[in-house]
Amino acid sequence: MVKKDFPLIHYYDQDFVDIYERSWIWMDEFLQKGDAKNNFGTHYFSFPENEEINFFETQMACFFLVYNNRNFPVEKILNSFYSKQEENGAIRWKYSKADGKAILPQENPQGLCPPLIAWIEYDHYHKVGNKRRVKDIMPVLERYFAWLENNFRAENGLYSVPLAATMMENSPRDGMVYPVDFNAQMAINALYMSALGEILNDKELSFKYRKHYFSLKTRMNNKMWNHDENYYYDLDKDENQIKVKTIASFWPLLAEMPNEDRAELIIEELKNPETFASENPFPTLAMNDPKFSQDGEGFCGSVYSPFVFMIIKGIEKYNYFEFARESAIKHLYAVLDTFHPEKGQKGTIWEAYKPNTDGPATKNGDSEWNRKIYLGYTGLSTITLMIENVIGLFVSLPRKTVDWIVPVLELMGIENLNLKRNKITILSNKTARGWEIRLESEKLYYFTIDILGEKKKTLPIPSGKCSMLIDKL
């Protein structure tokens, strides 16, 4: 019997619970140990069949591994990459499992990948609460930021990187020199560097990166925003907009770049059945683009969990919680389709999915392109989106807060969520007295509940067991 020492979830659709639990069970094969040859620390996270250790995959995985940090220590996993940092500050996209050397492919000669570690460290801090960790890793993050500035920032203040560095290798973005996604990711990096400085009460550090953030935000809004089409576009070498609508243009939501009015217009594009409102949201290329493929064809229409996750976290910034949950559920149903296939077939999950029909995405001429059980990507849906958007729980250990946005009154919740010596259980259930929320904790915390957008209240939850009736709130 498999030991279920990960936090258990309760949900009225058992299929969602099954795929969540199976993801944790599959995960054991992904946690590997470094050796004397690759010198990759005590732990690293990697797809077992890969010959390389992928930094982007690791960064994405940290958003769900943190929910089982005791068994999958995020700090050690990230430190494996930090230990590889070069004198100039570089941390590369891929390293060899055999000898630990950086892999620098021709299409990405600097081994660059989306710079998201400040966001990940900020998320980790709120789940684990280790302020000393923030202090220790800031020199690493600062050197990495400086390397990006020194090597990829052009005279116009924007960043120029190859297409491969965006992780969208065959996306039809011909002529792109200044990608909207990488520039938005640099803004996200600066934004969370500033936030980490605030955690350390270092006002000078925080101001330094906030200044970076606003400078880049202003440039992107001036040059990449199209006022007629209400969309962010890549730029060519002459700073002309390249009118191809890809999923890359939604990264600015996560970077908090558009104002409320612009954000509303961008989010309407996500609801547009002619562009991005596919059955399985959201395709990597607009459906009305001539190069869009219903089969996926890589980044010509496939649906990838990291990009769905990015969009959902972006629209949350503008309080579109209901749309975020609806999108997460639709995407999870597409994942469930291959997890519970027709009789006689073995269930699994995939790296990429078709946008409008059931099943994994395909790519002409490459039968091995779409990988099975690629949890570094799909775990974002089956674990993180399941906890944060389907069930609706948001945790901050330093603030001692748990926010629960209850979207529907049904049996659901989480059990034995470990938060650094504080194990929490939150469950809703219908009893003879009405809808009741049962809570159990080892330490005091503050619980904010938002029920159907109609009732919202914050209560101190003492140690031990307690319950509350929703009708009495």
C-alpha positions in Angstrom: 0.0 0.0 0.0 1.3 3.4 -0.9 1.8 5.7 2.1 -0.4 8.8 1.7 1.8 11.3 3.5 0.9 14.2 1.2 -2.0 16.5 2.0 -5.3 14.8 1.2 -8.0 16.6 -0.7 -11.8 16.1 -0.5 -14.0 16.9 -3.5 -17.4 15.8 -4.6 -16.0 14.5 -8.0 -13.9 11.5 -7.0 -12.1 11.5 -10.4 -10.4 14.8 -9.4 -9.2 13.3 -6.1 -7.9 10.2 -7.9 -5.7 12.1 -10.4 -4.4 14.4 -7.6 -3.4 11.4 -5.5 -1.9 9.5 -8.4 0.2 12.5 -9.3 1.9 12.4 -5.9 2.4 8.6 -6.2 4.0 9.0 -9.6 6.2 11.8 -8.2 8.6 9.6 -6.4 10.4 8.7 -9.6 11.0 12.4 -10.3 13.1 13.1 -7.2 16.6 12.0 -7.8 20.0 12.3 -6.1 23.1 13.9 -7.5 26.4 12.0 -7.6 30.1 12.7 -7.8 29.9 12.9 -11.6 27.2 15.5 -12.1 27.8 17.2 -8.7 24.1 18.2 -8.6 23.5 18.3 -4.8 21.5 16.0 -2.6 18.3 16.3 -4.6 17.1 17.4 -8.0 13.8 17.1 -9.8 13.8 15.6 -13.3 11.7 13.6 -15.7 13.2 10.1 -15.4 13.7 9.5 -19.1 15.5 12.8 -19.7 19.2 12.8 -20.2 19.3 16.4 -18.9 18.2 18.3 -15.8 15.8 21.1 -16.9 15.7 24.4 -15.0 12.4 25.5 -16.4 10.8 22.1 -15.5 12.2 22.5 -12.0 10.9 26.0 -11.6 7.4 25.0 -12.6 7.5 21.9 -10.4 8.3 24.0 -7.3 4.7 25.4 -7.4 3.3 22.0 -6.5 6.2 20.3 -4.7 6.0 23.0 -2.0 2.7 21.4 -0.9 4.7 18.3 0.1 7.9 20.1 1.0 8.8 17.5 3.7 9.2 14.8 1.1 10.2 17.0 -1.8 12.4 19.7 -0.3 12.1 22.7 -2.7 15.0 24.5 -1.1 17.4 21.6 -1.8 16.0 21.2 -5.3 16.6 24.8 -6.2 19.9 24.9 -4.5 21.1 22.2 -6.9 20.8 24.8 -9.7 22.2 27.7 -7.5 25.3 25.6 -6.9 25.9 25.7 -10.7 25.8 29.5 -10.9 28.8 30.8 -12.8 31.0 33.7 -11.9 29.1 36.0 -14.3 25.8 35.0 -12.6 24.6 32.7 -15.3 22.3 29.7 -14.4 21.6 27.7 -17.6 18.5 26.1 -19.0 19.8 22.5 -19.0 22.5 20.4 -17.4 23.7 16.9 -18.3 22.7 14.2 -15.8 25.9 12.3 -16.7 28.5 15.0 -16.0 26.6 18.1 -14.7 27.9 20.3 -17.5 25.7 23.0 -19.0 24.0 22.1 -22.3 24.1 25.1 -24.7 22.1 24.2 -27.9 22.6 26.1 -31.1 19.1 27.6 -31.0 19.7 28.9 -27.5 23.5 29.4 -27.2 23.4 31.1 -23.8 21.2 28.3 -22.3 18.6 30.8 -21.3 15.1 30.1 -19.9 12.3 32.1 -18.4 13.7 34.0 -15.3 11.0 33.1 -12.7 13.0 32.1 -9.6 12.2 35.3 -7.6 8.5 34.6 -8.1 9.1 31.0 -7.0 11.2 31.9 -4.0 8.4 34.4 -3.0 5.8 31.7 -3.3 8.0 29.3 -1.3 8.4 31.8 1.5 4.7 32.2 1.9 4.2 28.4 2.0 7.1 27.6 4.3 7.9 30.9 6.1 11.7 30.6 6.1 12.9 34.3 6.2 16.6 33.2 6.6 16.2 31.4 3.3 15.4 34.7 1.6 18.5 36.4 3.0 20.7 33.5 2.0 19.6 33.3 -1.6 19.3 37.0 -2.5 23.0 37.2 -3.6 22.3 34.4 -6.0 19.2 36.1 -7.4 21.0 39.4 -7.7 23.9 37.9 -9.7 21.4 36.1 -11.9 19.5 39.3 -12.5 22.7 41.2 -13.3 23.7 38.5 -15.9 20.3 38.9 -17.6 20.7 42.7 -17.6 24.3 42.6 -19.0 23.7 40.1 -21.7 20.1 40.4 -23.0 19.0 44.0 -22.4 19.2 46.2 -25.5 19.8 49.9 -25.7 16.0 50.5 -26.0 15.5 49.0 -22.5 13.8 45.8 -23.8 15.2 42.3 -23.7 16.2 40.4 -26.9 16.4 36.6 -26.7 16.0 33.7 -29.1 12.6 31.9 -29.5 13.9 28.8 -27.8 14.5 30.8 -24.6 10.7 31.4 -24.3 10.1 27.6 -24.2 7.8 27.9 -27.3 10.2 26.4 -29.8 8.0 26.1 -32.9 5.6 29.0 -32.2 5.1 30.9 -35.5 6.6 34.2 -34.3 8.8 34.9 -37.3 10.9 38.0 -37.1 10.6 38.3 -33.4 13.5 40.1 -31.7 11.9 41.5 -28.5 9.5 38.8 -27.2 6.5 40.0 -25.1 6.7 36.9 -22.8 10.4 37.1 -21.9 10.1 40.9 -21.3 7.1 40.3 -19.0 8.9 37.6 -17.2 11.8 40.0 -16.5 9.2 42.4 -15.1 7.8 39.6 -12.9 11.4 38.8 -11.8 12.0 42.5 -10.9 8.6 42.8 -9.2 9.3 39.8 -6.9 12.9 40.8 -6.3 11.4 44.0 -4.9 8.9 42.0 -2.8 11.7 39.9 -1.4 13.6 43.0 -0.5 10.6 44.2 1.5 10.5 40.8 3.3 14.1 41.6 4.4 13.2 45.2 5.3 15.8 46.3 2.9 14.2 49.5 1.4 17.1 50.2 -0.9 17.1 46.8 -2.4 13.3 46.8 -2.8 13.4 50.3 -4.5 16.2 49.2 -6.8 14.1 46.4 -8.4 10.8 48.3 -8.2 12.5 51.0 -10.4 13.6 48.2 -12.8 10.0 47.0 -12.9 8.3 50.3 -13.6 10.9 51.2 -16.3 10.2 47.9 -18.2 6.4 48.2 -17.6 6.4 51.6 -19.2 8.4 50.5 -22.2 6.2 47.5 -22.8 3.0 49.5 -22.5 4.3 52.1 -24.9 5.8 49.8 -27.5 4.1 46.4 -27.3 0.5 47.3 -26.5 -1.8 47.7 -29.5 -4.6 50.2 -28.9 -6.7 49.1 -31.8 -6.6 45.3 -31.0 -6.2 45.6 -27.2 -3.4 43.1 -27.2 0.4 42.9 -26.5 2.6 41.9 -29.4 6.2 40.9 -30.0 8.4 43.4 -31.7 10.8 42.9 -34.6 14.3 44.4 -34.9 12.8 47.8 -35.9 10.3 47.7 -33.0 7.4 47.1 -35.3 4.6 44.9 -33.8 4.4 41.3 -35.1 0.6 40.7 -35.5 0.6 37.0 -34.4 -1.6 36.2 -31.4 0.0 33.6 -29.1 -0.4 32.7 -25.5 2.9 34.6 -24.8 0.9 37.8 -24.8 -0.9 37.0 -21.5 2.3 37.0 -19.4 1.8 40.8 -18.9 -1.3 40.0 -16.7 0.9 38.1 -14.3 3.3 41.0 -14.4 0.5 43.4 -13.4 1.2 45.6 -16.5 -2.2 46.5 -17.8 -4.5 48.8 -15.9 -8.0 47.5 -14.9 -9.6 48.6 -18.2 -6.9 47.1 -20.4 -6.9 43.9 -18.3 -10.6 43.5 -18.9 -10.1 43.8 -22.6 -7.3 41.2 -22.6 -9.3 38.8 -20.5 -12.2 39.1 -23.0 -9.8 37.6 -25.6 -9.5 34.6 -23.3 -13.3 34.2 -23.5 -13.4 34.7 -27.3 -14.5 31.4 -29.0 -12.7 32.5 -32.2 -9.2 32.9 -30.5 -8.5 31.4 -27.1 -11.7 30.0 -25.6 -11.2 26.5 -26.8 -12.9 23.5 -25.1 -9.6 22.8 -23.3 -8.4 26.3 -22.4 -6.0 27.8 -23.5 -4.3 27.0 -26.9 -0.8 28.3 -27.5 -1.9 29.9 -30.7 -5.1 31.8 -31.5 -7.6 29.5 -33.2 -8.2 32.0 -36.1 -4.5 32.0 -37.0 -3.8 30.3 -40.4 -1.1 28.2 -38.7 -3.3 26.9 -35.9 -3.7 23.2 -35.7 -6.5 21.2 -34.0 -4.0 18.5 -33.4 -1.7 20.8 -31.5 1.5 20.6 -33.5 3.6 21.8 -30.6 3.0 25.5 -30.0 0.7 25.8 -33.0 -2.3 25.0 -30.8 -1.5 22.5 -28.1 -2.6 23.2 -24.5 0.3 23.0 -21.9 -0.4 23.2 -18.2 2.4 25.7 -17.4 0.8 28.2 -19.7 -2.7 27.5 -18.4 -1.3 28.0 -14.9 0.3 31.3 -16.0 -3.0 32.6 -17.3 -5.0 31.6 -14.3 -2.5 33.2 -11.9 -2.6 36.3 -14.1 -6.3 36.7 -14.1 -6.4 36.1 -10.3 -4.3 39.4 -10.0 -7.4 41.2 -11.3 -9.9 39.2 -9.1 -11.4 37.0 -11.8 -11.6 34.1 -9.4 -14.7 32.5 -10.9 -13.3 32.5 -14.4 -10.0 31.2 -13.1 -11.8 28.3 -11.4 -13.9 27.6 -14.4 -10.8 27.4 -16.6 -9.0 25.2 -14.2 -11.9 22.7 -14.1 -12.2 22.6 -17.9 -8.5 21.9 -18.3 -8.6 19.2 -15.6 -11.5 17.5 -17.4 -9.3 17.3 -20.5 -6.5 15.8 -18.4 -8.9 13.3 -16.8 -10.1 12.1 -20.2 -6.7 10.4 -20.8 -6.4 9.4 -17.1 -9.8 7.5 -17.4 -9.7 6.3 -21.0 -12.1 3.8 -22.7 -12.1 0.2 -21.5 -9.1 -1.8 -22.4 -6.7 1.2 -22.4 -4.3 2.1 -19.7 -4.8 5.6 -18.2 -2.1 8.2 -18.2 -1.5 11.9 -18.4 0.5 13.9 -21.1 2.7 16.8 -21.5 0.4 18.6 -24.0 -3.3 18.2 -25.1 -5.5 19.0 -28.0 -7.5 22.2 -27.7 -10.9 21.1 -28.9 -11.0 17.3 -28.9 -10.1 14.7 -26.4 -6.6 13.2 -26.2 -3.0 14.2 -26.3 -1.7 16.7 -28.8 0.3 15.3 -31.8 3.1 16.7 -33.9 3.6 15.6 -37.5 6.7 13.5 -38.0 7.6 13.3 -34.3 5.9 10.4 -32.5 8.0 10.8 -29.4 7.4 14.5 -29.0 4.6 14.4 -26.4 5.7 12.7 -23.2 3.6 10.6 -20.9 3.4 11.4 -17.1 5.4 14.6 -17.6 4.6 15.8 -14.1 7.0 18.8 -14.3 4.3 20.4 -16.4 1.0 18.6 -15.7 1.4 18.5 -12.0 0.6 22.2 -12.0 -2.9 21.3 -13.0 -3.5 18.1 -11.1 -2.0 19.5 -7.8 -1.6 23.3 -7.7 -4.7 24.3 -9.6 -6.6 21.6 -7.8 -5.7 23.0 -4.4 -5.7 26.7 -5.2 -8.5 27.1 -7.8 -10.8 24.1 -7.7 -10.9 23.9 -3.9 -9.9 27.5 -3.6 -7.3 27.6 -0.8 -4.5 30.3 -0.6 -2.0 30.0 2.2 0.6 32.4 3.7 2.5 31.0 6.6 4.3 34.3 7.5 1.0 36.1 7.7 -0.6 33.2 9.5 -3.5 33.3 7.0 -5.5 30.8 5.1 -8.0 32.2 2.6 -10.7 30.0 1.3 -12.7 31.2 -1.7 -15.7 28.8 -1.6 -17.1 28.8 -5.1 -19.9 26.2 -4.5 -21.3 24.6 -1.4 -20.3 21.0 -1.8 -18.2 18.5 0.1 -14.6 19.6 -0.3 -11.5 20.7 1.5 -8.0 19.7 2.5 -6.7 17.4 5.2 -3.3 17.3 6.9 -1.8 20.2 5.1 1.7 20.6 6.7 2.7 24.2 7.3 6.0 24.1 9.2 5.0 22.4 12.4 1.4 23.3 11.9 -0.9 20.7 10.3 -4.2 22.1 9.1 -7.5 20.5 8.1 -10.3 22.5 6.5 -13.5 20.6 5.3 -17.0 21.7 4.3 -19.9 19.2 4.7 -23.6 19.3 4.9 -25.0 18.2 8.3 -28.4 18.2 9.9 -27.7 21.8 11.1 -26.9 23.0 7.6 -23.6 23.6 5.8 -20.7 23.3 8.3 -17.0 24.0 8.0 -14.8 21.8 10.2 -11.3 23.1 11.1 -8.4 21.5 12.9 -5.0 23.0 13.6 -2.0 22.7 15.9 -1.5 26.4 16.1 -3.5 29.6 15.8 -4.0 31.2 12.4 -6.4 33.6 10.7 -9.0 32.1 8.4 -10.7 34.2 5.8 -13.7 32.6 4.1 -15.4 34.0 1.0 -18.6 32.1 0.2 -20.0 32.4 -3.3 -18.8 36.1 -3.3 -21.7 36.9 -1.0 -20.3 36.3 2.5 -16.8 37.1 3.6 -15.4 37.0 7.1 -12.0 36.7 8.8 -11.8 34.7 12.1 -8.9 33.7 14.4 -8.8 29.9 14.4 -7.4 28.5 17.7 -5.4 25.3 18.1 -7.4 22.1 18.3 -10.7 21.4 16.6 -13.6 23.7 15.9 -16.4 24.2 13.5 -18.6 26.9 12.1 -22.1 27.0 10.5 -22.1 28.9 7.2 -25.7 30.2 7.9 -24.5 31.8 11.1 -21.7 33.8 9.5 
